[in-house]
């Protein structure tokens, strides 16, 4: 159920990003996506298991919508670079993804015993 709600939020965020990018700037959509993700993660930190399940699911939907907004906006922002140098864009994206995975794993490993 959690995974499904997260994915539905992601899809709704991607659709909302398509609609917002036609009407506003990339910067404002990216800022809104970051604020949405920050607020949703902050809300989830206060929604521990004694709280009703549906509140956590709503929080996960907002995390998913932040991801959908952010990824759609980022892909829209790098489109000119991708058209110019597609191989370099894919390599740079792979490097950034790998570094993000390394950082997330390192943070989880460092906080495991604390």
C-alpha positions in Angstrom: 0.0 0.0 0.0 2.8 2.4 0.9 4.6 1.7 -2.4 1.4 2.2 -4.4 0.6 5.5 -2.8 4.2 6.7 -3.4 3.9 5.8 -7.1 0.5 7.4 -7.5 1.9 10.6 -5.9 4.9 10.4 -8.3 2.6 10.1 -11.3 0.4 13.0 -10.2 3.5 15.1 -9.6 4.8 14.4 -13.1 1.4 15.4 -14.6 1.3 18.5 -12.4 4.8 19.4 -13.5 3.9 19.2 -17.1 1.0 21.6 -16.5 3.0 24.0 -14.3 6.0 24.1 -16.7 3.7 25.5 -19.4 2.5 28.3 -17.1 5.5 29.2 -14.9 9.3 29.1 -14.9 11.4 26.1 -14.2 12.9 27.7 -11.2 9.5 28.2 -9.5 8.5 24.6 -10.2 11.8 23.3 -8.8 11.5 25.5 -5.7 7.9 24.2 -5.2 9.1 20.6 -5.6 11.9 21.0 -3.1 9.5 22.7 -0.6 6.9 20.0 -1.1 9.5 17.3 -0.5 10.9 19.0 2.6 7.5 19.6 4.1 6.4 16.0 3.3 9.5 14.5 4.9 9.2 16.7 7.9 5.5 15.8 8.3 6.4 12.1 8.0 8.9 12.4 10.8 6.1 13.4 13.1 3.7 10.7 11.9 5.0 7.8 13.9 2.9 4.6 14.1 0.5 5.7 16.9 -0.8 8.2 14.3 -3.6 7.0 11.9 -2.2 5.1 8.9 -4.0 7.3 6.3 -2.0 10.3 7.5 1.3 8.5 6.7 -0.1 7.5 3.3 -1.0 11.1 2.5 2.6 12.1 3.5 4.0 9.4 1.2 1.8 10.7 -1.6 3.3 14.2 -1.1 6.8 12.7 -1.1 6.0 11.0 -4.4 4.5 14.2 -5.9 7.7 16.0 -4.9 9.7 13.4 -6.7 7.5 13.6 -9.8 7.7 17.4 -9.9 11.5 17.4 -9.4 12.4 14.8 -11.9 10.1 16.2 -14.6 11.4 19.7 -14.1 15.0 18.5 -14.1 14.6 16.6 -17.3 13.0 19.6 -18.8 15.9 21.8 -17.7 18.6 19.6 -19.1 16.9 19.0 -22.4 19.0 21.6 -24.3 22.2 20.0 -23.0 20.9 16.6 -24.0 20.1 17.7 -27.5 23.6 19.2 -27.9 25.7 16.4 -26.4 23.6 13.3 -25.6 26.4 11.0 -24.6 27.9 13.5 -22.2 24.5 14.2 -20.7 23.9 10.5 -20.1 27.4 10.0 -18.6 27.0 13.0 -16.3 23.6 11.8 -15.2 25.1 8.3 -14.5 27.9 9.8 -12.5 25.6 12.0 -10.5 23.3 9.0 -9.8 26.2 6.9 -8.6 27.5 9.6 -6.4 24.0 10.1 -4.9 23.8 6.4 -4.2 27.2 6.5 -2.6 26.3 9.4 -0.4 23.0 7.9 0.7 24.7 4.6 1.5 27.5 6.3 3.4 25.0 8.4 5.5 23.0 5.3 6.3 26.2 3.4 7.3 27.5 6.3 9.5 24.2 6.6 11.3 23.6 2.9 11.8 25.0 2.7 15.3 23.9 6.1 16.5 
